[in-house]
Amino acid sequence: MATITALRSIRINERPNLIWVEIETDEGLVGLGESFRGAQAVEAVLHEQVAPWLLGRDARHIEAVSQQLMNPYLGFHSASAEVRAASAVDIALWDLAGQRQGVPVYIAMGGGVRDRIRAYNTCAGYSYNTAGTVRRSTDGSEAPKGPYDDQIAFMRDAGELAHSLLDEGYTAMKIWPFDGYAAATGGHLIGPEDLRRGLEPFRKIRDAVGDRIDVMCELHSMWTAGAAARICRGLEEYGVFWAEDPIAKMDDVQALADLRRQTRVPVCGSETLAGLVPFRDLLARDAVDVVMLDLAWCGGLTEGRKIAALAQAYARPLAPHDCTGPVTLIAGLHLAMHAPTAIFQEVVRATLSTWYRDLVTELPAVELGMVLAPTAPGLGTRLHPDVARRADAVVRTSKR
């Protein structure tokens, strides 16, 4: 037995979307998990619904725990508070499994198919996505907060930003210059002038560096199908690697399949979905070219590797998401080492170089645009002890 004796949640007011889970066992081990968005709601689910069932159970039976937590009476097949809580617990249980065996998580999952993977830099800023709203400036007028305030940079001079990334070894980047134009029509229409402005950063990148860098376009599920199709057709000229989450509801399989037939730009989706069924439906209807998943939202590594197996069965590439927290990044990297069709690990150099370092003891190494496999047992990182002792920390523990 590896009996679960305590479940602890930790969140801090400075990063109100983030919540961490620590699971203790009678072996003296502590597993770390994480989720993002609605941290207070996730905290309530963890202690009021999950802990009473989980405490006293065997931490080794990860599949059984996943089956229970991923099938709530309400909230399944979406990244609900229930599923986000289940995701954090699952990541922590896999961390425990790796520690128990003395190997990295991806080895505990059955081993890897690579020892490094290509990174793409999501061109966000230092505080992007921190407090529940995504900063969507479209004019680049804000003052940069540092050398890696890349969201401002891609609106000011995307070509110069591309040079900066290439200088550091990155050969892929993701930008979202269309977001600011959606509000005017509720995402139902994009006019010719807004379309031209949204395409301008892609033109600047190609003029500056040619095809030396791959460029992804994030659309943040802000558009209806007709507007998304117009944007995607405009992107075709610039050889965009994918258009990500192009429509408002990424479980609308019919709309996505129709969109995919109208454009040569590959469609990527979706970090917003959870569990096997939505991904099965997307793949069965030939609605996506690239499978993206977020392990803190989709059900953790247990569900994540099943989604990865679906992607493999349909010969679709896989790209783990991270624009949220350091533990999710590391968990995604373990899946990327393990999953045969994984092609990228998303990173944000602004956060990697700053506040991610303040939260965990170890972060992935990025060398010449490649993210290296973790080598330490388990996830290979711990929450900094100082995090739980901060004045703005909210720590809650449920014990057996």
C-alpha positions, 0 to 999 in steps of 0.5 A: 500500500501507498496510503494517501494521508493528506491532501493540501492545496496552496494558492497565492493572491499574487497569482490568483488563477493558480492552485497547487495540490500536494498529496502525502502518503504513508511512504513519506513522499509528497506528490505535486500537482497544479491547475489553473483558473477559478482556483477558489472553486477548484479548492472547494472541489478538492476539499469538499468532494475529492478529499473525503473519497481520496484519503486512505486510498492507495496512491498507486492505483492512478487509473482507478482514481482517474476513473472516479474523479473524471466521471463526476455527476456534473462537469465531465467532458469540459474543463470544469472545476471538477475536472481541473481538480481531478487533473491536479490530483492526477499529476500529483499521483504520477509525481508520486509514482515516479518518485516511488520508482526513482525515475522521471514520470515519463519513464514511469509511464512506459518510457520515452521516444525522445530525449528532447523536443522542439519548443515554440515560444508563445509571445506573451508578456510577464503577467499574461493570463495571470488574473483571469483576463488575457491582455489583448492590446492590438496597437503595441502602445503599452510600455514593455516591462522587460526584454521579453514582453513579447506580446507588445513586441509582436504588435510593434515589430513582429519582424524584430521579435522573430530575429530576437527569437532566432538569436536565442535558438527558437525556430517557432513562435505563436502570436494573436494579433486578431484578438482586439478586433473581435469585440466590435462584432462579437466575433461574427465578422472581420472587415477588410481593414481589420483583417489587413491589420491582423495580418501585418505582423505575419507579413513583417515576420516573413519580410524579416526572416523569411521561412526561417521561423514557423509561426502559429496564429492563436485565435482564442476561440473568439470567432464564429465560423465565417469570420474564422474562415476569412482569417484563415484564408488570409493567413494562407499567404504566410505559411502559418503552421496552424490556426489555433482554437479558431471558433468560439466553441471548440467542441462544435465538431461540425463547424470545425470540420466545415472550416477545415475544408475551407482553408489550407491553414492547419487547424489546431485544437484544443486546450479547452477540451477535457477527457477522451470523448471530445477529442475522439469526436474531433478526430473521427470527423477529421476536424483538426490537424493538430491535437493540443491538450492542457494536462491541468484541464483535460484530466491530467497525465492519465487522460492525457496519454489516452488522448495522445494515443488517439492522436497517434491512432489518427496520425495527428501530431500532438502539442502540449499546452502551457501558458499557465503555470510551471507544473503544467509545463513540466507535466506536459514535457513528460508527456511530450517525451512519452507520446510518439506523435508529439512535435512541440512543447509550448513555452513562454520565455517571459515567464520561464525567465521570471516568476516561474523560477520563484514558484518551483525548485527546477524548470525545464532546460531549453537549449538551442530551441529544444526542451530537454527531458527531465532527469530527476525522479517524479516530475523533477521539481518541487514547490518552493517552501517559501510559497506556502509561507507567503503572507498572501498564501492560502493553505488548506489541508485535509487529513485522513 
